[in-house]
Amino acid sequence: MADKSRQSSGSSTKTSQGVTVATGTGTTESAELLCGCPEPGPETIEVEQVLGMDMAQRVLEFDMVVPDPKPSIEQIIDVYVKDLEITKVDVIPNKVIIRGDLAVKVMYVADLPNQPVHAFERDKIRWTRDIEIYGAAPNMKATADAVVEYVNYDFDESKPRQLYITIVLKVWTRVVTTTEMDVYALTPVDQVGEAEFTTASASQNLTSGPSSASQYAEANVIVSGPGITPIAGTSLEVSGTATVTGNKVNVRSGPGTNFPVVVQVNKGEVVTLKDQAFGWNKVVLSDGNTVGWIAGWLLSSSTSKAKG
């Protein structure tokens, strides 16, 4: 009978320490009989796959006027972008629309006899950028990220209460699709390394946590005191090197665990930083040829901003 074929032959003995030892041969069902473990079966999981990812620039140009009763400008010290946030991400056919806002702070020497340093800000400067992703549809999940790439200003001494600001943003987006897959339990994991994960979710509003841009801005909010290094008029692209802090760290083809693994690197590997998005860094490995993305939390960096 079919049921008899499920039975296994074997025996069990009890040692002096009271441990029962099972011996013999049999089928998968015999393992269930001996250890009480159910036979592994399929489990349905949802898997996210990247439909597309792209980047585009957004140029903002506008005037800023010194508010009353602050004094007029004699000389600009610097212009800073801070509080860059993404407020909304919408998916429409073949396109993603990203909306956000930012704040600008101007430090200047006042046109007064003792030349005191003053500052003023403009908050909630809104911006929008659309990026084409072929195949995108309104029911799909999308995330976005933005960084400040360039800041500059024009100041005309004949207009001492006004300056013209130019800001270039680098805006990223990625669209993912969700599919269901049946998976089976495999052998236990025998290698454990540092975790690599992503927390991006559907139409994620990045204002709930600091984006890479706002993290950079926070480091430049306090600008008082001697030795200020102006950033206006310079490129703010990521550069420098970083050291891998984990073992068997995945280098992926894009910024997220949805992307395939290109290669693995070990702790101590020094990489060259080229870009950043979604908390990941685009890097060139020490061979000078391999390019990929590594999770930022698995790197110890000495980043700098490239001078333009």
TIGU-525921 format. One line per field, with one value per residue (C-alpha): x, y, z; residue number from 0. Coordinates in Angstrom, 3 decimals. Example, Ala and Ser with C-alpha at 12.3 -4.5 7.8 and 13.67 -1.06 7.14 Angstrom:
TIGU-525921
east	(12.300  13.670)
north	(-4.500  -1.060)
up	(7.800  7.140)
k	(0  1)
//
This chain:
TIGU-525921
east	(0.000  1.002  0.970  3.461  5.948  5.947  7.185  10.880  12.950  15.200  15.620  16.172  18.300  18.685  22.182  23.325  22.849  19.196  19.615  17.580  19.547  17.632  19.297  18.120  17.101  13.919  12.207  11.490  8.506  10.878  12.541  9.139  8.516  11.878  12.189  8.580  9.328  6.767  7.946  9.010  6.370  6.006  5.502  4.162  6.117  5.981  9.102  9.825  11.594  12.954  11.086  13.326  15.495  16.754  18.105  17.426  18.504  16.203  17.427  15.884  16.434  14.868  15.469  15.938  15.283  16.606  13.577  12.958  14.316  17.603  20.347  21.382  24.142  27.716  29.227  27.894  29.676  27.877  24.580  23.427  20.668  19.104  16.012  15.733  12.715  10.659  6.993  5.200  5.924  3.278  3.351  1.571  1.833  5.548  6.562  7.202  6.508  8.535  7.601  9.539  10.723  13.846  15.144  17.961  20.086  22.175  25.091  26.301  28.286  25.923  26.392  26.970  30.017  31.001  30.217  28.335  27.451  23.766  21.699  18.244  16.358  13.625  11.659  9.395  10.776  8.834  10.191  8.894  10.670  9.243  11.346  10.420  10.314  9.033  6.310  5.436  1.751  -0.279  -0.652  3.104  5.388  7.936  10.556  12.663  15.752  17.395  20.736  22.083  24.552  25.372  24.609  25.540  24.402  24.669  24.845  24.573  25.912  23.413  20.659  21.996  18.888  18.571  20.497  19.779  20.068  20.778  20.416  20.890  19.290  20.021  16.772  16.572  13.557  12.964  9.787  9.242  6.700  5.527  5.128  4.219  6.558  6.411  9.594  10.744  12.808  16.463  19.360  20.113  22.185  25.781  27.271  26.251  27.521  26.458  22.876  22.177  18.630  16.475  13.513  11.995  8.255  5.384  5.284  7.529  7.500  11.124  10.281  9.746  13.533  16.502  17.308  20.897  20.406  19.012  21.799  24.306  22.416  22.397  26.189  26.174  23.478  25.923  28.134  29.181  32.726  36.061  37.394  34.125  34.695  32.153  30.345  28.505  29.926  31.461  30.301  28.768  29.163  30.329  34.009  36.769  37.222  35.573  36.486  34.239  33.327  31.708  32.712  31.334  29.569  27.482  28.317  25.112  24.246  21.919  21.102  18.996  18.667  16.341  19.373  21.632  24.941  27.951  30.640  31.402  34.109  35.596  36.325  39.114  38.546  39.047  36.630  36.296  32.991  31.199  27.558  24.853  21.138  18.658  21.326  23.632  26.941  28.067  31.682  34.644  36.509  40.254  40.785  39.823  37.282  34.439  31.619  28.630  26.586  27.238  24.893  26.104  25.889  28.515  31.068  33.244  33.869  36.043  33.847  34.494  32.732  34.321  35.430  34.079)
north	(0.000  3.566  4.303  1.514  3.100  6.164  4.149  3.899  1.178  1.860  1.654  3.875  3.350  5.307  6.138  6.226  9.968  9.502  10.694  8.870  8.085  7.122  5.092  3.609  4.663  6.074  8.800  12.440  11.235  9.332  12.588  13.879  10.779  10.929  14.649  15.751  18.326  18.825  18.321  21.681  23.091  26.081  29.551  32.441  35.688  39.043  40.044  43.578  44.002  47.267  48.320  51.313  53.961  57.290  60.669  64.198  67.682  70.453  74.050  76.667  80.382  83.136  86.457  86.872  90.246  91.365  91.688  94.830  95.943  94.195  96.411  96.335  94.108  95.252  91.837  88.263  85.749  82.652  81.064  77.739  75.299  73.472  71.444  69.882  67.576  65.446  65.999  63.865  61.172  60.421  57.773  58.447  56.486  56.224  58.990  59.816  63.297  64.333  67.385  68.956  72.109  73.593  76.597  79.013  80.949  83.966  85.190  88.715  91.700  94.565  98.000  99.681  101.436  98.497  95.923  93.376  89.944  89.321  86.481  85.952  82.955  81.997  78.849  76.471  77.127  74.601  72.571  69.845  67.407  64.753  61.772  59.323  55.645  53.536  51.128  52.980  52.914  54.711  51.577  50.984  51.833  54.621  56.234  59.342  61.052  64.437  66.089  69.596  69.551  73.249  76.611  80.081  83.706  87.008  90.255  93.688  96.446  98.845  96.705  96.286  94.554  91.847  88.880  86.260  82.596  79.553  76.033  72.750  69.647  66.060  64.084  60.268  58.011  54.281  52.324  48.767  46.083  43.366  39.716  36.648  33.659  30.237  29.423  26.334  26.146  25.413  24.392  26.649  29.770  29.016  32.448  35.580  39.029  42.610  43.262  44.867  46.132  48.905  50.617  52.290  51.682  52.632  56.314  56.973  60.459  61.035  63.822  61.141  60.755  62.737  62.426  62.543  66.183  67.231  65.356  67.414  70.637  70.048  70.029  73.534  75.265  76.795  79.155  81.777  82.475  82.877  80.556  80.072  78.213  79.396  76.714  78.976  78.679  75.238  71.779  69.785  66.393  63.569  62.671  61.145  57.594  55.239  51.998  48.935  48.054  44.635  41.216  39.885  43.154  43.111  45.545  45.934  47.318  49.937  51.648  49.023  45.331  44.959  45.206  42.252  41.664  42.523  41.294  41.060  42.929  42.418  44.612  47.096  47.505  51.163  52.456  55.756  57.600  58.820  59.455  58.875  58.026  56.397  56.030  54.127  55.189  54.643  53.525  52.436  49.479  49.390  47.629  50.918  49.252  47.729  50.197  49.511  50.609  49.839  50.551  53.705  52.134  49.601  52.312  54.545  57.560  60.627  62.316  65.741  67.995  68.389  71.912  73.396)
up	(0.000  -0.557  3.155  3.825  1.437  3.679  6.654  7.396  8.928  11.851  15.575  18.532  21.638  24.829  26.053  29.647  29.583  28.662  25.082  22.457  19.283  16.107  13.359  10.094  6.623  5.185  3.184  4.004  5.975  8.241  9.248  10.236  12.313  14.078  14.769  14.750  12.045  9.264  5.709  4.203  1.880  -0.426  0.975  -1.096  -0.806  -2.570  -4.460  -5.653  -8.968  -10.311  -13.440  -14.043  -12.422  -13.720  -12.662  -13.898  -12.897  -11.744  -12.009  -9.699  -10.359  -8.258  -6.503  -2.770  -1.156  2.232  4.538  6.546  8.969  8.161  6.680  3.032  1.666  1.226  0.487  0.245  2.468  1.227  0.236  1.694  0.799  3.739  4.614  1.175  1.307  -1.040  -0.246  -2.851  -5.450  -8.092  -10.811  -14.092  -17.353  -18.281  -15.896  -12.230  -10.846  -7.793  -5.729  -2.899  -1.216  0.293  2.208  1.371  3.872  2.912  5.030  4.270  5.525  6.222  4.670  8.042  9.562  11.783  9.029  11.144  9.732  9.099  7.686  6.267  4.931  2.527  3.412  1.498  -1.966  -4.015  -6.908  -9.237  -11.529  -13.855  -14.924  -17.660  -16.669  -19.559  -18.474  -15.261  -14.330  -11.619  -9.454  -9.188  -6.284  -6.652  -4.434  -4.958  -3.596  -4.196  -3.524  -4.054  -6.921  -7.312  -5.680  -6.935  -6.773  -8.625  -6.682  -8.271  -6.014  -7.554  -5.965  -2.399  -1.062  -3.691  -5.094  -7.752  -6.720  -8.907  -7.500  -9.359  -7.843  -8.800  -8.514  -8.591  -8.889  -9.182  -9.901  -8.691  -9.511  -7.121  -8.068  -6.001  -5.888  -4.224  -2.310  -0.453  2.708  2.029  4.212  7.178  6.564  7.555  6.846  8.650  7.742  8.221  7.148  3.811  3.495  2.133  3.768  0.715  0.292  -1.968  -2.866  0.082  1.539  2.434  4.850  7.504  7.664  6.478  2.820  1.678  0.775  4.144  5.907  3.963  4.702  8.447  8.438  7.005  9.027  11.502  9.544  12.063  13.192  11.425  8.762  6.852  3.589  1.003  -1.016  -3.455  -6.944  -6.310  -7.340  -4.479  -6.116  -3.867  -4.150  -2.058  -0.844  1.627  3.382  3.447  7.051  6.583  5.277  1.980  1.231  -1.945  -4.726  -6.735  -10.154  -8.626  -5.306  -3.549  -2.737  -5.739  -8.039  -8.972  -7.212  -9.370  -6.987  -3.264  -1.359  2.080  5.054  4.452  0.713  -0.273  -2.909  -4.762  -4.295  -7.407  -6.519  -3.927  -3.934  -1.569  1.121  -1.242  -2.760  -6.332  -6.151  -8.241  -6.764  -6.230  -9.589  -11.236  -13.529  -11.519  -10.838  -8.580  -5.572  -1.893  1.007  2.739  6.208  5.152  4.313  6.456  4.290  4.235  1.633  0.234  -2.190  -5.581  -6.297  -9.497)
k	(0  1  2  3  4  5  6  7  8  9  10  11  12  13  14  15  16  17  18  19  20  21  22  23  24  25  26  27  28  29  30  31  32  33  34  35  36  37  38  39  40  41  42  43  44  45  46  47  48  49  50  51  52  53  54  55  56  57  58  59  60  61  62  63  64  65  66  67  68  69  70  71  72  73  74  75  76  77  78  79  80  81  82  83  84  85  86  87  88  89  90  91  92  93  94  95  96  97  98  99  100  101  102  103  104  105  106  107  108  109  110  111  112  113  114  115  116  117  118  119  120  121  122  123  124  125  126  127  128  129  130  131  132  133  134  135  136  137  138  139  140  141  142  143  144  145  146  147  148  149  150  151  152  153  154  155  156  157  158  159  160  161  162  163  164  165  166  167  168  169  170  171  172  173  174  175  176  177  178  179  180  181  182  183  184  185  186  187  188  189  190  191  192  193  194  195  196  197  198  199  200  201  202  203  204  205  206  207  208  209  210  211  212  213  214  215  216  217  218  219  220  221  222  223  224  225  226  227  228  229  230  231  232  233  234  235  236  237  238  239  240  241  242  243  244  245  246  247  248  249  250  251  252  253  254  255  256  257  258  259  260  261  262  263  264  265  266  267  268  269  270  271  272  273  274  275  276  277  278  279  280  281  282  283  284  285  286  287  288  289  290  291  292  293  294  295  296  297  298  299  300  301  302  303  304  305  306  307)
//
